[in-house]
Amino acid sequence: MADINRRFGFRHLRGAPTVHIRHYRRGKLAHDGLGLSFWYRPLTAVVSEVPVDDRELPLLFHARTADYQDVTVQLALTFRIEDPALAAQRIDFSIDPDTGRWRSDPLAQISGLLTENVQQYAVEVLTRTPLEQALVDGVRAVRDRIRAGLAEEDTRLAQTGSAVIDVRVVAIRAEPEVEKALQTTAREKVQQEADRATFQRRALAVERERAISENELQSQIELARREEQLLAQRGANARRQAEEAAAANRIETEARASREQRLTQVQAEGKRALGEAEAAGEAARLAAYRDLPEGVLTGLALKELAGNLPQIDSLVLTPDLLTPLLTKLGVRS
């Protein structure tokens, strides 16, 4: 609202940077622009005040979906007057020259026009959309349809010099009973998904436990197989050691036997050679004794006997012993 002061039957108007003022004096345009400040006579002046700032218009209305379910649409519009001169010609923005108040409610007229158009476009979309789809994708569909309709199809809004800057669909909600039923269904689905996830997690845990058990079993089997290989290798090593020890013992025994056999043969050959030598010596001695006289042989025998007799400390010769011997010696001589 403009700031108007009274002085000596005149009025002084001081506008704002966001308000477009149009002043007609005796049917002619005297002032036109933003942020104006001027004096005028109230009896001859017609002043219009057109706001050009952005205005917010929240809307809340009901609609029906394709499956005959009531929904509540909550949205907000941002609009402004882009052509103040055109808007002042199509809508009454005149103010009281004494108070500065609008004579009517022009913004309500623009808001009503926007409300009717927005509801028309929103209902057009929702009546062809089932409830579940409207709750899921309805916000985007309704927003796009309203933007396209206001920008391309609605010529009446453009004729008033106004334009919609932004459309924001906040929510599309069903009736409380229907929403509760849908929530129950959604909860059931969520619970089913949770149960399915729990079952899958349990199945995965069982599968992992089975895999762990199989891995442990495979590890045990592999360990047993390696132990079997180790035992077989140890047995083979022990058998090889025994065979090598037996072969070494056999070789040692054979070597010892061969050595003893050769030693025996050498000893036998030595004994045989010694015997032959002794026999040859004895034969030679006997051959030498064969041609000797008997008395020499007797003397030699006595000498040999004396050499082989033990030590005699005393010798007793009786006549009985010497008589035959002397007799024999006398005879032979």
DARA-V600288 format. One record per residue. N is the residue number from 1. PSI is psi in degrees with one decimal (NA if undefined). OMEGA is omega in whole degrees, -180 to 180 (NA if undefined). D_FIRST is the distance of its C-alpha to the first C-alpha in Angstrom with 1 decimal. Layout:
N_PSI_OMEGA_D_FIRST, N_PSI_OMEGA_D_FIRST
This chain:
1_136.7_-179_0.0, 2_153.3_179_3.8, 3_114.4_-175_6.6, 4_130.2_177_9.2, 5_151.6_-178_12.7, 6_133.3_176_15.8, 7_113.6_171_19.2, 8_44.4_178_22.3, 9_-3.2_175_20.8, 10_164.4_177_18.5, 11_140.7_177_14.8, 12_122.0_-178_13.5, 13_132.5_175_10.3, 14_114.3_-176_9.7, 15_-170.5_-180_8.1, 16_159.4_-179_8.6, 17_-20.4_-178_11.8, 18_15.8_-178_10.7, 19_129.0_177_8.6, 20_121.9_-177_11.1, 21_132.8_173_10.8, 22_118.3_-177_13.6, 23_118.9_175_14.8, 24_131.0_175_17.9, 25_117.2_-177_20.1, 26_43.2_174_23.1, 27_0.9_179_22.7, 28_145.3_-178_22.8, 29_116.6_-178_20.4, 30_-41.5_-180_19.7, 31_140.9_-179_17.0, 32_115.5_178_16.3, 33_-176.3_-179_15.3, 34_144.1_174_13.3, 35_37.3_-178_12.1, 36_155.6_176_13.0, 37_121.2_-175_13.4, 38_165.7_175_15.2, 39_147.5_178_16.5, 40_162.1_176_16.7, 41_124.1_-176_18.4, 42_-24.9_-178_16.5, 43_-23.3_-177_19.7, 44_3.6_-174_20.3, 45_140.6_170_16.8, 46_115.6_-174_15.2, 47_131.6_176_11.8, 48_138.8_-180_10.7, 49_111.4_-177_7.8, 50_113.0_177_9.7, 51_138.4_-180_9.2, 52_9.0_178_12.6, 53_167.5_179_13.0, 54_134.6_-179_15.6, 55_141.3_179_14.9, 56_135.6_179_17.6, 57_98.2_176_19.1, 58_139.7_-178_22.0, 59_144.3_177_24.6, 60_116.0_-177_27.7, 61_168.2_-178_30.1, 62_150.7_177_33.9, 63_170.9_-178_36.4, 64_136.6_-178_40.2, 65_-178.5_-178_42.5, 66_-27.1_178_45.7, 67_28.7_171_47.8, 68_40.6_176_45.7, 69_134.0_-180_44.1, 70_136.3_177_40.5, 71_155.4_177_38.2, 72_127.2_-179_34.7, 73_126.6_178_32.5, 74_121.8_-180_29.7, 75_173.2_179_27.6, 76_140.4_179_24.2, 77_144.8_170_22.5, 78_118.7_-178_20.4, 79_166.2_175_18.8, 80_164.0_179_16.5, 81_112.8_-177_16.0, 82_-25.9_180_18.7, 83_88.5_-177_18.9, 84_-36.4_-179_15.6, 85_-45.6_179_17.8, 86_-42.5_179_19.8, 87_-39.3_-180_16.9, 88_-25.6_178_15.5, 89_-32.2_-176_19.0, 90_-24.8_-177_19.8, 91_144.4_-177_16.7, 92_102.0_175_14.6, 93_17.7_-177_11.1, 94_149.2_-179_11.1, 95_159.4_176_8.7, 96_123.1_-177_10.4, 97_-17.2_179_11.4, 98_-38.3_-175_11.9, 99_-24.0_-177_9.0, 100_9.0_180_6.1, 101_149.6_176_6.2, 102_142.0_177_8.0, 103_-27.0_177_11.6, 104_-163.7_180_12.8, 105_81.5_-175_12.2, 106_-35.8_-179_12.8, 107_-32.9_176_12.7, 108_-35.9_178_15.3, 109_-43.7_178_17.4, 110_-40.4_179_17.5, 111_-41.5_177_18.3, 112_-42.0_178_21.0, 113_-44.8_179_22.5, 114_-40.6_-179_22.7, 115_-45.6_180_24.1, 116_-43.8_-179_26.8, 117_-43.7_-179_27.8, 118_-46.3_178_28.1, 119_-39.0_180_30.1, 120_-48.5_-178_32.3, 121_-38.3_-180_33.2, 122_-44.5_179_33.7, 123_-37.0_179_35.9, 124_-37.9_179_37.8, 125_-45.2_-173_38.9, 126_-32.6_-180_39.6, 127_-15.9_177_41.7, 128_8.3_-175_44.1, 129_128.9_174_44.2, 130_163.6_-174_46.4, 131_-50.9_-176_44.9, 132_-41.8_178_46.5, 133_-36.1_178_45.5, 134_-38.9_179_42.0, 135_-28.3_-178_41.8, 136_-53.6_-174_43.3, 137_3.4_-174_42.0, 138_-33.3_-177_39.2, 139_-49.5_-179_36.3, 140_-41.5_-179_37.2, 141_-44.3_180_38.2, 142_-43.0_179_35.1, 143_-45.6_-179_32.8, 144_-39.9_-179_34.9, 145_-40.5_180_34.9, 146_-43.8_179_31.1, 147_-45.8_-179_30.6, 148_-41.2_-179_33.3, 149_-44.1_-179_32.1, 150_-31.6_-177_28.5, 151_-33.3_-170_29.7, 152_-34.0_-170_32.7, 153_-28.3_-173_32.7, 154_93.0_178_29.2, 155_-22.1_-178_28.7, 156_-38.9_179_26.2, 157_-40.4_178_23.6, 158_-31.1_180_24.5, 159_-18.7_177_24.2, 160_1.8_180_20.5, 161_12.4_-178_20.0, 162_161.1_179_19.3, 163_143.3_177_21.7, 164_125.1_-179_22.7, 165_-42.4_-176_23.2, 166_149.3_176_25.2, 167_126.5_-180_26.8, 168_113.8_176_28.2, 169_113.2_-175_30.6, 170_-47.1_-176_31.0, 171_154.3_170_33.9, 172_114.6_-174_36.0, 173_145.3_177_37.9, 174_177.4_177_40.5, 175_154.4_-175_41.1, 176_-42.0_-179_42.4, 177_-45.1_-180_46.0, 178_-41.4_180_46.2, 179_-37.5_178_44.6, 180_-41.1_177_47.1, 181_-42.6_178_49.9, 182_-38.3_178_48.8, 183_-37.4_177_48.6, 184_-45.9_177_52.1, 185_-43.2_179_53.4, 186_-39.4_178_51.7, 187_-40.9_178_53.2, 188_-43.6_178_56.6, 189_-42.8_178_56.3, 190_-41.3_179_55.3, 191_-41.3_177_58.2, 192_-42.0_177_60.5, 193_-39.2_178_59.4, 194_-43.4_177_59.9, 195_-42.9_179_63.3, 196_-41.4_178_64.2, 197_-38.5_178_63.2, 198_-46.0_179_65.3, 199_-42.5_178_68.2, 200_-40.2_179_67.9, 201_-42.1_177_67.8, 202_-43.1_178_70.9, 203_-40.1_178_72.6, 204_-39.7_178_71.8, 205_-43.3_177_73.1, 206_-42.6_179_76.3, 207_-40.8_178_76.6, 208_-40.4_176_76.3, 209_-40.6_178_78.8, 210_-42.2_178_81.1, 211_-40.1_178_80.7, 212_-42.7_178_81.5, 213_-43.9_178_84.5, 214_-39.9_178_85.7, 215_-42.0_178_85.3, 216_-41.6_178_87.2, 217_-43.9_177_89.9, 218_-38.3_178_90.1, 219_-42.4_178_90.3, 220_-42.1_178_93.1, 221_-44.2_179_94.9, 222_-38.7_178_94.6, 223_-43.0_178_95.8, 224_-41.0_179_98.7, 225_-40.6_179_99.5, 226_-36.8_175_99.5, 227_-39.8_177_101.6, 228_-44.1_177_104.0, 229_-39.4_179_104.1, 230_-44.6_178_104.7, 231_-43.3_178_107.5, 232_-41.2_179_109.0, 233_-42.1_177_108.8, 234_-43.2_177_110.3, 235_-44.0_179_113.1, 236_-40.7_179_113.7, 237_-43.8_179_113.8, 238_-42.8_178_116.1, 239_-41.3_178_118.3, 240_-40.1_177_118.3, 241_-42.4_179_119.2, 242_-43.5_179_122.0, 243_-41.8_179_123.2, 244_-39.9_177_123.2, 245_-42.1_178_124.9, 246_-41.8_178_127.5, 247_-40.9_178_128.0, 248_-42.9_177_128.4, 249_-40.5_179_130.8, 250_-43.3_179_132.7, 251_-42.5_179_133.0, 252_-42.5_179_134.0, 253_-45.8_179_136.5, 254_-40.1_178_137.9, 255_-42.6_179_138.1, 256_-45.0_180_139.8, 257_-42.8_179_142.1, 258_-39.9_180_142.8, 259_-44.8_179_143.4, 260_-37.7_179_145.7, 261_-44.0_178_147.4, 262_-39.1_178_148.0, 263_-42.6_178_149.1, 264_-42.9_179_151.4, 265_-42.6_179_152.8, 266_-44.7_179_153.3, 267_-42.3_179_154.9, 268_-43.8_179_157.0, 269_-38.0_178_158.0, 270_-46.0_178_158.8, 271_-41.5_179_160.8, 272_-42.3_178_162.5, 273_-41.5_178_163.3, 274_-43.0_179_164.5, 275_-44.3_178_166.6, 276_-37.8_179_168.0, 277_-44.1_179_168.7, 278_-41.6_180_170.2, 279_-40.0_179_172.1, 280_-40.5_178_173.3, 281_-42.8_179_174.2, 282_-41.0_179_176.0, 283_-38.8_179_177.7, 284_-39.7_180_178.8, 285_-42.7_179_180.0, 286_-36.2_178_181.8, 287_-33.8_178_183.3, 288_-38.0_-179_184.4, 289_-20.4_-176_185.9, 290_-32.2_-177_187.6, 291_-4.1_-180_190.2, 292_153.9_178_190.8, 293_162.9_-177_193.9, 294_-36.7_-179_193.5, 295_-36.4_176_194.2, 296_-40.3_180_191.5, 297_-36.3_179_189.1, 298_-40.9_179_190.1, 299_-40.1_177_189.6, 300_-38.2_178_186.2, 301_-41.5_179_185.3, 302_-37.2_178_186.4, 303_-40.5_179_184.4, 304_-38.2_179_181.4, 305_-41.6_180_181.9, 306_-33.9_179_182.3, 307_-23.4_-178_179.1, 308_-6.4_180_177.3, 309_151.3_175_178.9, 310_171.1_-179_177.1, 311_130.7_-178_178.3, 312_116.3_179_181.7, 313_-35.7_-180_182.7, 314_148.0_-179_186.2, 315_125.3_-179_188.4, 316_117.8_178_191.4, 317_120.4_180_193.9, 318_157.3_177_196.5, 319_-31.0_180_199.7, 320_-30.4_-178_198.5, 321_-38.1_-175_195.7, 322_-28.2_-176_197.6, 323_-49.4_180_200.8, 324_-37.4_-178_199.3, 325_-44.8_178_197.4, 326_-37.4_179_200.4, 327_-43.0_180_202.5, 328_-43.3_179_200.1, 329_-37.1_-180_199.8, 330_-37.6_180_203.7, 331_-46.0_-177_204.0, 332_-34.6_179_201.5, 333_NA_NA_203.0
